[in-house]
Amino acid sequence: MLIRLDKEVRREGKTLSYDTRYFISSLDPDQVSAAEIQGYILRHWEVENCLHLQKDKYYREDNHVFRQPELGKRWTVLTNIGLTLASLYRKGEQTWKEVRERFLLYPTAVNEGRKT
């Protein structure tokens, strides 16, 4: 099955972008609804946007090349720990950048119970 998805991004009533994406699937079109297909696509991008994009954006994970495979595995574990800790200490910030900036400005605030 070939799937065409037209995506339009709007903010405050203005169209910011329009994109067409194509997908190939082995699903039987007679056995799956359009809503189910959309759910599969959204869940795929949720993982990409919520985890992989964050790891690449804030830890530049895709830019690291390790000659020893063990170092790459360790780096992955460290970035996972970093994102997990940041999510545990998130206090109303809307973006990961805001969380990181708060920790850069007030690195001991968590231990001292200081409000920022």
C-alpha positions as CSV (number, residue, x, y, z in Angstrom):
1,M,0.0,0.0,0.0
2,L,1.3,3.5,-0.9
3,I,0.1,6.2,1.5
4,R,0.1,10.0,0.8
5,L,-0.1,12.3,3.7
6,D,-0.6,16.0,3.2
7,K,0.5,18.1,6.2
8,E,-0.3,21.7,6.8
9,V,1.2,23.5,9.8
10,R,-0.7,26.6,11.1
11,R,0.0,29.0,13.9
12,E,-2.4,31.8,14.9
13,G,-4.4,31.1,11.7
14,K,-1.5,31.5,9.4
15,T,-0.2,28.6,7.3
16,L,3.5,28.2,8.1
17,S,4.3,25.2,5.9
18,Y,2.7,22.6,3.7
19,D,4.3,19.3,3.1
20,T,3.5,16.0,1.3
21,R,4.9,12.8,2.6
22,Y,4.7,9.3,1.2
23,F,4.8,6.0,3.0
24,I,4.9,2.4,1.9
25,S,3.2,-0.2,4.0
26,S,2.7,-4.0,3.9
27,L,-0.7,-3.5,5.6
28,D,-3.8,-4.7,3.7
29,P,-5.8,-1.6,2.8
30,D,-9.0,-3.6,3.3
31,Q,-8.1,-4.5,6.9
32,V,-7.0,-1.1,8.2
33,S,-8.8,2.3,8.4
34,A,-7.3,5.7,7.5
35,A,-7.5,6.6,11.2
36,E,-5.5,3.6,12.2
37,I,-2.8,4.4,9.5
38,Q,-2.7,8.0,10.8
39,G,-2.2,6.6,14.3
40,Y,0.7,4.5,13.2
41,I,2.4,7.4,11.5
42,L,1.9,9.7,14.5
43,R,3.3,7.2,17.0
44,H,6.4,6.8,14.8
45,W,7.0,10.5,14.7
46,E,6.2,10.8,18.5
47,V,9.3,8.6,19.2
48,E,11.4,10.5,16.8
49,N,10.4,14.0,18.1
50,C,10.3,13.1,21.8
51,L,13.5,11.1,22.1
52,H,15.8,11.1,19.1
53,L,15.4,14.7,18.1
54,Q,16.0,15.8,21.7
55,K,19.1,13.7,22.0
56,D,20.5,15.0,18.7
57,K,19.5,18.6,19.4
58,Y,20.9,18.9,22.9
59,Y,23.6,16.3,23.0
60,R,24.5,16.3,19.3
61,E,24.3,12.5,19.4
62,D,24.4,12.1,15.6
63,N,27.7,14.1,15.4
64,H,29.6,11.7,17.7
65,V,31.7,9.1,16.0
66,F,33.4,6.6,18.4
67,R,36.1,4.3,17.2
68,Q,35.2,1.9,20.0
69,P,31.6,0.6,19.9
70,E,31.5,0.5,23.7
71,L,32.0,4.3,23.9
72,G,29.0,4.8,21.7
73,K,26.9,2.6,23.9
74,R,28.1,4.5,27.0
75,W,27.3,7.8,25.4
76,T,23.8,6.7,24.6
77,V,23.3,5.6,28.3
78,L,24.6,9.0,29.5
79,T,22.3,11.0,27.2
80,N,19.3,8.8,28.3
81,I,20.2,9.6,31.9
82,G,20.5,13.3,31.1
83,L,17.0,13.5,29.5
84,T,15.4,11.4,32.2
85,L,16.8,13.6,35.0
86,A,15.8,16.8,33.1
87,S,12.2,15.4,32.8
88,L,12.1,14.5,36.5
89,Y,13.1,18.1,37.5
90,R,11.0,19.9,34.9
91,K,9.0,22.7,36.7
92,G,6.7,24.1,34.2
93,E,9.2,24.9,31.5
94,Q,7.8,24.4,28.0
95,T,11.0,23.3,26.3
96,W,14.1,21.3,27.1
97,K,16.2,24.4,26.4
98,E,14.4,26.2,29.3
99,V,15.2,23.2,31.6
100,R,18.9,23.2,30.6
101,E,19.2,27.0,31.0
102,R,17.7,26.8,34.5
103,F,20.2,24.1,35.5
104,L,23.0,26.2,34.1
105,L,22.0,29.2,36.0
106,Y,21.1,27.4,39.3
107,P,23.0,24.1,39.4
108,T,22.4,23.6,43.1
109,A,18.8,24.8,43.2
110,V,17.5,21.2,43.3
111,N,19.5,20.2,46.3
112,E,18.9,23.4,48.2
113,G,15.1,23.5,47.4
114,R,15.6,26.9,46.0
115,K,12.8,28.2,43.7
116,T,13.9,29.7,40.4
